[in-house]
Amino acid sequence: MTPEEIEKYVDAAAAAVALPIAPAHRPGVLHYFALAASMADLVNAQALTPEDEPAPVFLPVSPPEA
């Protein structure tokens, strides 16, 4: 995504959920959204085959008690 597309997306998403973004926080929000978008590009670049299936059930593991 280009910086302009990121700004438009962040503005639209924030408006859709009525989330105000303080002017002082806007640069950080845009930076971290761009970072997340770049991570998504890496994941989406991986080719999947018919044998690649999602796990049927996610079972989280509780941390051991201290």
Order of alpha helices (4+ residues) and beta strands (2+ residues): alpha-alpha
